């Protein structure tokens, strides 16, 4: 095998007049170089791997080893279905979900969430209301999706629905004693996602373990045993932990030092507000951090121009946006329904909003704001916007 040295000017392997990829030596194992050197890479045309007719291989200094064509694990997926008013199983998710977020597309119904920590019989709406005890929303989390009862909000006959699904720990929760309050946790480090349930103690500075090995970039807390807002906090996106948004309202950025006050690699520190830490009150907490190539949680400042491009580092299939200035909708877009299908108002029960759609376009490395997006307030000059994106 010859050694190739590239030096001098930058060589653009994606330049339009060149071939679209880098070629490596190819052939059967009989064509391997006479003198093997650790680090050599080649394509073996006589070795299959994961459905491919050939396989890349490398020399580790002792032997040639296959580089298997293993896909990136799936931790998020959206599925579409039509309600039947009875019972049905929804498949095609690709894993057993731990959080299922369902929204009716063509009727005015609230967003509802069910997770495997609180249990399948405890859906909760994105409203101020407490969680429900109801066995007719979801009836089970399954290996390739979930099953439904006859509840209209998730399975009304003839209505169309989308379900957003995330994987935590496959339904297995554990007790976490990292904080001063013991929490019940499911965590998925590879996906940067954990679900935490805890009972507050009313004490400022109390901590709860979130189960992840790195500090979450954003945290969402909802009181489940009584009426309360959904509190959304992110130092990365909002600038400080004493800033918050509320997922169930259009309100802009709020300031308050009695909610989440800090987040470390092991625990979340709570203030004294009963919204997040009432004595004996039960809460659910969703935590996320960005995973390169899969998820990104950031912000951008509006410039009032068409085509402002936001880079996530991958082609997203799910994007949630919110202006931190004034009253503005939480706008949820996904490519499963199609960007031209419009957005959902997360804080409201409206059907898909196709007015001026599409408001944005998806790119190979993120998304860009269209002229309709500028005119409808997704890129007002000087306004700070936050976004959540999943591949």
Secondary structure, 3 states (H helix, E strand, C coil): CCCCCCCCCCCCCCCCCCCCCCCCCEECHHHCCCCCCCCCEEEECCCCECCECCEEEEECCCCEEEECCCCCCCCEEEEEEECCCCCEEEECCCCCCCEEEEEECCCCCCCEEEECCCCCCCCEECCCCCCCCCCCCEEEEECCEEEECCCHHHHCCCCEEEEEEECCCCCCCEEECCCCECEEEEEEHHHCEEEEEEECCCCCCCEEECCCCCCCCEEEEEECCCCCCEEEECHHHHCCCCEEEECCCCCCCEECCCCEEEECCCEEEECCCHHHHCCCCEEEEEEECCECCCEEEEEEECCCCCCCEEECCCCCCEEEEEECCCCCCCEEEECCCCHHHCEEECCCCCCCECCCCCCEEEECCEEEECHHHHHCCCCCCCCEEEEEEEC
